Amino acid sequence: MEKLRVGVIGCGQIAQIMHLPYLMELPQYEIAAVCDISAKVVNTVAEWYGVSDRYVAYEELLAADDIDIVAILTMDHGDIAEAAAESGKHLFVEKPFCFDPSEGHRVLSAVERNKVKLMVGYMKRYDPGYEYGMARMRAMEDVRLIRVHDFAGDFTVHEPLYTLVTADDIPQDVLTDGAAKIDAASKAALGKSHARFSGLFNMLLMLSSHDLAILRGAFGAAESVLFSDAISPTEILSVLDFGPQRRCVFEAGIWPDYLWWDEQLTAYGKSETVSIVFPNPYVKYAPTTVTIQENDKGSPVHKVVPASHEEAFRREWLHFYDCIREDREVRTTGADANADVELAVEMIRAIRV
């Protein structure tokens, strides 16, 4: 088996917990180089994984001619992704794809122009529990109401499970400039009328771009946004139109007092309800469960199906390898991811001002 050589840009928590361990484990891949703006993080991670090529500037990694794939695991992806495509390398881009759809279009143009593959890291689309539940939902002929519910709580509860290195050596002005760049892109996407909701928009993309992706995967594209309400600076409620007699209630937010994960996609039909309940994404091998309520021989039946312990992060990398080697289209495309960002923009713009 011929390995694909991966250069990893951004070595924070999700890289350390999920991506780097699976890239090391899977025989299809080799970690060829690592890059992070924190010298402490990049050197520590490089030592852990025995990687000699280490960088603090992504441009230097992209200049290497022995890298097949660039894994972009930073918070802000657009400039790096566009440059990676121009360098002729395949791209794995973590969510959110971008903070302004115009930036996403530039990346997509560079990908098309250079004939490289782009996969967006919507790992929930590769979750076997999601795949099982999605198939059940698609088989329902009478879905009238869809509910997306995602209220994230304490983002530190997983930390005792892992040995992690944190970046405490990044100059404050670098962090400030990075946050300002993201905020400027978000405000440009929202326009003057809704620019003040940029924080809520960023929450929607950082937390719930996965929810937009699983919603699209199960039911296709929403036709329009009927209503949105900014409940608080970190909570949103929207109603989406999915065609005649089919609506989606989309509710998401940050509730830091929660010590549990509270995320699910539910489809309600006349005689059946199917719900996909997701575990904390930072906990490895925790199964996504599917609950089914239906009528059976005149009685109500409640089933709980823990579909599999297979890890979605691992499965998405296996999928990407096959797509590159067999020249197939990836499941989670950049075009769909950019459309998700466009939908998020419309959800914010539907807030009455």
C-alpha positions in Angstrom: 0.0 0.0 0.0 1.4 3.3 -1.1 1.2 5.9 1.7 0.0 9.5 1.2 2.2 12.0 2.9 0.4 14.6 5.0 1.5 18.0 6.2 -0.5 19.1 9.2 -1.1 22.8 9.7 -2.5 23.6 13.1 -1.6 21.3 16.0 -4.2 22.3 18.6 -6.6 20.1 20.6 -8.5 18.4 17.8 -5.3 17.7 15.9 -3.7 16.2 19.1 -6.8 14.2 20.2 -8.0 12.9 16.8 -6.3 13.7 13.6 -2.6 13.1 14.4 -3.2 9.8 16.3 -5.2 8.4 13.4 -2.8 9.6 10.7 -0.1 7.8 12.7 -2.1 4.7 13.1 -3.5 4.2 9.6 -1.1 2.5 7.2 -2.5 4.6 4.3 -0.8 7.8 5.7 2.5 9.2 6.8 2.8 12.4 8.8 5.4 14.2 6.7 5.5 17.6 8.4 3.8 19.6 11.2 3.2 23.3 11.5 1.8 25.6 14.2 2.3 29.3 15.1 3.3 28.0 18.5 6.9 26.8 18.5 6.3 25.0 21.8 3.3 23.1 20.3 4.9 22.2 17.0 8.2 21.0 18.6 6.4 19.0 21.2 4.0 17.3 18.7 6.9 16.7 16.3 8.8 14.9 19.0 5.8 12.8 20.0 5.2 11.6 16.4 8.8 11.5 15.3 8.4 14.2 12.6 11.6 16.0 11.6 10.0 18.6 9.3 8.4 21.2 11.5 7.4 24.8 10.7 5.9 27.9 12.3 5.0 29.4 8.9 2.6 27.5 6.8 4.1 29.0 3.6 7.3 27.0 4.2 5.4 23.7 4.6 3.5 24.4 1.4 6.7 24.9 -0.4 7.8 21.3 0.3 7.5 19.1 -2.8 7.1 15.7 -1.0 3.7 16.4 0.6 0.5 14.9 -1.0 -2.1 16.3 1.4 -2.3 19.4 3.6 -4.5 19.0 6.7 -5.7 22.5 7.6 -6.7 22.2 11.3 -6.5 25.9 12.2 -9.4 28.1 13.2 -9.2 30.3 10.1 -8.8 28.3 6.9 -9.3 30.4 3.8 -5.9 31.9 3.0 -4.1 28.6 3.9 -6.5 26.5 1.9 -6.3 28.7 -1.2 -2.5 28.7 -1.0 -2.4 24.9 -0.5 -4.6 24.4 -3.6 -2.3 26.7 -5.6 0.7 24.6 -4.5 -1.0 21.6 -6.1 -1.7 19.6 -2.9 -4.9 17.9 -1.9 -6.7 19.6 1.0 -8.4 18.3 4.1 -10.0 21.4 5.8 -11.6 21.4 9.2 -14.8 23.2 9.9 -16.0 25.9 9.5 -14.9 26.0 5.9 -14.8 29.8 6.0 -16.3 32.8 7.7 -17.4 34.6 4.5 -18.7 32.7 1.5 -16.8 34.9 -0.9 -13.6 33.6 0.7 -14.9 30.0 0.2 -15.6 30.7 -3.5 -11.9 31.8 -3.9 -10.8 28.5 -2.4 -13.2 26.5 -4.6 -11.8 28.3 -7.7 -8.3 27.5 -6.7 -9.2 23.8 -6.1 -10.8 23.6 -9.6 -8.0 25.5 -11.3 -5.3 23.2 -9.9 -7.3 19.9 -10.2 -6.8 18.9 -6.6 -9.3 17.3 -4.2 -10.8 19.1 -1.2 -12.6 17.4 1.7 -14.2 19.3 4.6 -13.8 17.6 8.0 -17.5 17.1 8.7 -16.8 13.9 10.6 -20.4 13.4 11.7 -21.3 12.6 8.1 -19.0 9.6 8.4 -20.4 8.4 11.8 -22.0 5.0 11.5 -24.7 6.0 13.9 -25.5 9.0 11.7 -25.5 6.8 8.6 -27.9 4.3 10.2 -30.2 7.0 11.4 -30.1 9.0 8.2 -31.1 5.9 6.2 -34.1 5.5 8.5 -35.1 9.2 8.1 -34.8 9.0 4.3 -37.1 6.0 4.3 -39.8 8.0 6.2 -42.4 9.3 3.7 -44.3 11.5 6.1 -41.6 13.7 7.8 -43.3 17.0 8.7 -41.0 18.4 11.4 -37.3 18.2 11.7 -35.5 19.3 14.8 -31.8 20.2 15.2 -30.9 20.7 18.8 -27.3 21.5 19.9 -26.5 23.1 23.2 -22.9 22.6 24.0 -21.7 22.8 27.6 -18.3 22.6 29.3 -15.6 22.2 26.7 -13.0 21.1 29.3 -14.6 17.9 30.6 -12.6 15.8 28.1 -9.2 17.2 29.0 -8.3 14.7 31.8 -8.7 11.9 29.2 -5.6 13.0 27.1 -2.1 14.3 27.4 -2.2 17.6 25.6 0.3 20.5 25.0 -1.1 24.0 25.0 0.1 27.1 23.2 1.2 29.6 25.8 4.0 31.2 23.8 2.0 33.0 21.1 2.3 36.8 21.3 -0.9 38.6 22.2 -0.8 40.8 19.1 -0.9 37.7 16.9 -3.9 36.3 18.7 -5.6 39.7 18.6 -4.9 40.1 14.9 -6.3 36.6 14.1 -9.5 37.3 16.0 -9.9 40.6 14.3 -9.5 39.0 10.9 -12.2 36.5 11.6 -14.5 39.1 13.0 -14.0 41.3 9.9 -14.8 38.4 7.6 -17.9 37.6 9.5 -19.1 41.2 9.4 -18.5 41.4 5.7 -20.6 38.3 5.2 -23.5 39.6 7.3 -23.5 43.1 6.0 -24.0 46.4 7.9 -27.5 45.6 9.0 -26.5 42.5 10.9 -22.8 43.0 11.6 -23.5 43.3 15.3 -24.4 39.6 15.3 -21.0 38.5 14.2 -20.3 36.8 17.6 -23.5 34.8 17.3 -22.7 34.0 13.6 -19.2 32.7 14.7 -20.8 30.6 17.4 -23.2 29.1 14.8 -20.2 28.2 12.5 -17.8 27.0 15.2 -20.4 24.9 17.0 -23.2 24.1 14.5 -21.6 23.8 11.1 -21.7 20.1 11.8 -25.4 20.4 12.4 -25.9 22.2 9.1 -23.9 19.4 7.4 -25.9 16.5 8.9 -29.1 18.3 8.1 -28.1 18.7 4.5 -26.9 15.1 4.3 -30.3 13.8 5.5 -32.7 16.2 3.9 -30.9 18.2 1.2 -30.8 21.9 1.0 -33.3 24.2 2.8 -35.5 26.2 0.5 -35.4 29.3 2.8 -35.1 30.7 6.3 -38.6 31.6 7.6 -37.6 33.0 11.0 -34.7 33.6 13.3 -34.4 34.9 16.8 -31.2 35.9 18.7 -32.2 34.5 22.1 -28.9 35.7 23.5 -25.4 36.6 22.2 -24.7 32.8 22.2 -28.1 31.3 21.3 -30.1 31.2 18.2 -33.5 29.7 17.1 -34.4 29.4 13.4 -37.2 27.9 11.4 -36.2 26.6 8.0 -38.4 25.7 5.0 -37.8 22.3 3.5 -40.7 22.3 1.1 -44.4 21.7 1.3 -45.6 20.8 4.8 -42.0 20.2 6.0 -40.2 22.6 8.4 -37.1 22.4 10.5 -36.6 24.0 14.0 -32.9 24.7 14.4 -31.8 25.6 18.0 -28.2 26.0 19.0 -26.2 27.7 21.7 -23.5 27.6 24.4 -24.7 26.6 27.9 -21.4 26.5 29.8 -23.0 25.0 33.0 -23.8 21.8 31.1 -21.3 19.0 31.9 -22.8 16.8 29.2 -23.2 16.9 25.4 -26.6 17.8 24.1 -26.8 17.4 20.4 -29.4 15.5 18.3 -31.1 15.4 14.9 -34.8 14.3 15.0 -37.3 13.6 12.3 -41.0 13.5 13.2 -43.4 11.5 11.1 -47.1 10.6 11.5 -46.3 7.1 12.8 -42.5 7.2 13.5 -39.9 9.4 15.2 -36.2 8.9 14.6 -33.6 10.7 16.6 -29.8 10.6 16.2 -28.1 11.4 19.5 -24.4 12.4 19.3 -21.9 12.0 22.1 -19.1 14.4 23.0 -17.0 14.6 19.8 -13.8 14.8 21.9 -14.4 11.4 23.5 -13.1 8.6 21.3 -15.1 5.6 20.3 -18.3 6.8 22.1 -21.2 5.4 20.0 -23.8 7.7 18.5 -27.2 6.2 19.3 -30.3 6.1 17.3 -33.7 6.1 19.0 -36.8 5.0 17.2 -40.4 5.4 18.3 -42.9 3.6 16.2 -46.2 1.7 16.2 -45.9 -2.1 16.1 -49.0 -4.3 16.1 -51.1 -1.7 17.8 -48.6 -0.8 20.5 -46.0 2.0 20.8 -42.4 0.7 20.7 -39.3 2.5 21.7 -35.9 1.2 20.4 -32.4 2.4 21.2 -29.7 1.4 18.7 -26.0 2.0 19.5 -24.9 1.6 15.9 -21.2 1.2 16.3 -18.1 2.1 18.2 -16.2 3.0 15.0 -14.7 6.4 15.3 -16.0 9.0 12.7 -12.6 10.9 12.6 -10.9 7.7 11.6 -13.5 6.8 9.0 -13.3 10.2 7.3 -9.6 9.7 6.7 -10.1 6.3 5.2 -12.7 7.8 2.9 -10.4 10.5 1.8 -7.6 8.1 1.0 -10.0 6.0 -1.2 -11.3 9.1 -3.0 -7.8 10.2 -3.9 -6.5 6.8 -5.0 -9.7 6.0 -6.9 -10.3 9.5 -8.1 -13.8 9.7 -6.6 -15.7 12.7 -5.3 -15.6 13.1 -1.5 -18.8 12.9 0.5 -18.3 16.3 2.3 -17.4 18.7 -0.5 -16.2 22.3 -0.4 -19.2 23.4 -2.4 -21.7 21.9 0.2 -19.6 23.4 3.1 -19.7 26.8 1.5 -23.5 26.5 1.0 -23.7 25.7 4.7 -21.9 29.0 5.5 -24.3 30.8 3.1 -27.3 29.2 5.0 -25.8 30.4 8.3 -25.5 33.9 6.9 -29.2 33.8 5.9 -30.2 32.5 9.4 -28.5 35.5 11.0 -29.9 37.9 8.4 -33.4 36.6 9.2 -33.2 38.1 12.7 -35.4 41.1 12.9 -33.5 44.3 13.6 
